[in-house]
């Protein structure tokens, strides 16, 4: 894992992040997790690798998974056809500008916070949201609903 940590630190720097904190702030992955990955004392889990791969240049999620031993050798000429992550949860993707689908999703949202976290992988711009980001999104939506109701 020490070798992967050095490789990861190099990727972070080549991707324009001068510090671990900078990558942590933009990705939502904790600074301590990134620090432990780079120190080689922590094996990143697949969900963390997926999030971080969205911010690192010149490497794919599959390549990171392979380097950490989660995948056997991958034929990268076929990686586009591979599913990005194996999960039994449906993925809810919201792309900026797709307001109608987001509004439909919000208006039909009838799950409590725990059910939402357990039932869906929620992505923004193709990157899964962290649990903390999802909780902040739910809080925002609750405030937005109250404000809309008061405006009526």
C-alpha positions in Angstrom: 0.0 0.0 0.0 3.0 2.3 0.5 3.7 2.2 -3.3 0.0 3.0 -4.0 0.2 5.9 -1.6 3.2 7.4 -3.4 1.5 6.9 -6.8 -1.7 8.5 -5.5 0.2 11.5 -4.1 1.8 11.9 -7.5 -1.6 11.7 -9.2 -3.0 14.3 -6.9 -0.2 16.8 -7.6 -0.3 16.2 -11.4 -4.0 16.9 -11.2 -3.3 20.3 -9.9 -4.0 19.8 -6.2 -1.1 21.2 -4.2 -2.3 19.8 -0.9 -4.3 16.9 0.4 -6.7 19.4 2.0 -7.4 21.0 -1.4 -8.5 17.6 -2.9 -10.5 16.8 0.3 -12.4 20.1 0.1 -13.4 19.7 -3.5 -14.1 15.9 -3.5 -15.9 15.6 -0.1 -13.5 12.8 0.9 -12.1 13.6 4.3 -8.6 15.0 4.6 -7.6 12.3 7.0 -8.7 9.6 4.6 -6.6 11.1 1.8 -3.7 11.5 4.2 -3.9 7.8 5.2 -4.1 6.7 1.6 -1.0 8.7 0.7 0.8 7.4 3.8 0.0 3.8 2.8 -1.7 3.1 6.0 -5.2 2.8 4.6 -6.6 0.9 1.6 -9.2 3.1 0.0 -12.6 1.4 -0.5 -14.1 1.2 -4.0 -16.6 4.0 -3.3 -13.9 6.4 -2.2 -11.8 5.5 -5.3 -14.8 6.2 -7.5 -15.2 9.6 -6.0 -11.5 10.5 -6.1 -11.1 9.2 -9.7 -13.4 12.0 -10.8 -10.9 14.6 -9.7 -7.7 12.9 -10.8 -6.3 13.4 -14.3 -4.9 10.6 -16.4 -6.3 7.7 -14.4 -9.6 5.9 -14.5 -11.6 4.4 -11.7 -10.9 0.9 -13.1 -7.1 1.6 -13.0 -7.2 2.7 -9.4 -9.3 -0.4 -8.5 -6.8 -2.6 -10.3 -3.8 -1.0 -8.6 -5.3 -1.6 -5.2 -6.1 -5.2 -6.1 -9.9 -5.0 -6.3 -9.9 -6.0 -9.9 -7.7 -8.4 -11.9 -6.0 -7.1 -15.0 -8.5 -5.0 -17.1 -8.3 -4.7 -20.8 -8.6 -0.9 -20.9 -9.7 -0.9 -24.6 -13.0 -2.2 -23.4 -13.4 -0.1 -20.2 -16.2 2.0 -21.6 -18.5 -1.0 -21.6 -17.8 -1.8 -18.0 -20.3 -0.7 -15.4 -18.7 2.0 -13.2 -19.6 0.4 -9.9 -21.4 -2.8 -8.9 -24.3 -2.0 -6.6 -27.8 -3.2 -5.9 -28.9 0.4 -5.4 -30.3 2.4 -8.4 -28.3 5.5 -9.3 -30.0 8.9 -9.2 -28.1 11.2 -11.5 -28.7 14.9 -11.7 -27.0 16.9 -14.4 -26.9 20.7 -14.1 -29.5 22.1 -16.4 -31.9 19.1 -16.1 -34.3 21.0 -13.9 -37.4 19.1 -14.9 -36.0 15.7 -13.9 -34.7 17.2 -10.6 -38.1 18.8 -9.9 -39.9 15.5 -10.6 -37.4 13.7 -8.3 -37.8 16.2 -5.5 -41.6 16.4 -5.8 -42.0 12.6 -5.7 -39.4 12.1 -2.9 -41.3 10.3 -0.1 -38.4 8.7 1.8 -37.0 9.6 5.1 -33.3 10.5 5.3 -32.2 7.0 6.3 -34.2 5.3 3.6 -32.8 7.6 0.9 -29.2 7.0 2.0 -29.8 3.2 2.0 -31.9 3.0 -1.2 -30.0 5.2 -3.7 -26.6 6.2 -4.9 -27.0 9.9 -5.7 -24.6 11.5 -8.2 -24.0 15.0 -9.2 -22.1 15.4 -12.5 -21.3 11.7 -12.5 -19.7 11.7 -9.1 -21.5 10.0 -6.2 -22.4 12.4 -3.3 -21.0 11.6 0.1 -23.3 10.9 3.0 -22.6 14.3 4.4 -23.4 16.0 1.0 -26.7 14.0 0.8 -27.7 15.1 4.3 -26.9 18.8 3.3 -29.0 18.3 0.1 -31.9 17.0 2.1 -31.7 19.9 4.6 -31.6 22.3 1.7 -34.7 20.7 0.1 -36.6 20.8 3.4 -35.8 24.6 3.8 -36.8 25.1 0.1 -40.1 23.4 0.6 -40.9 25.5 3.7 -40.0 28.7 1.9 -42.1 27.7 -1.2 -45.1 26.9 1.1 -44.8 30.2 2.9 -44.6 32.1 -0.4 -48.0 30.6 -1.5 
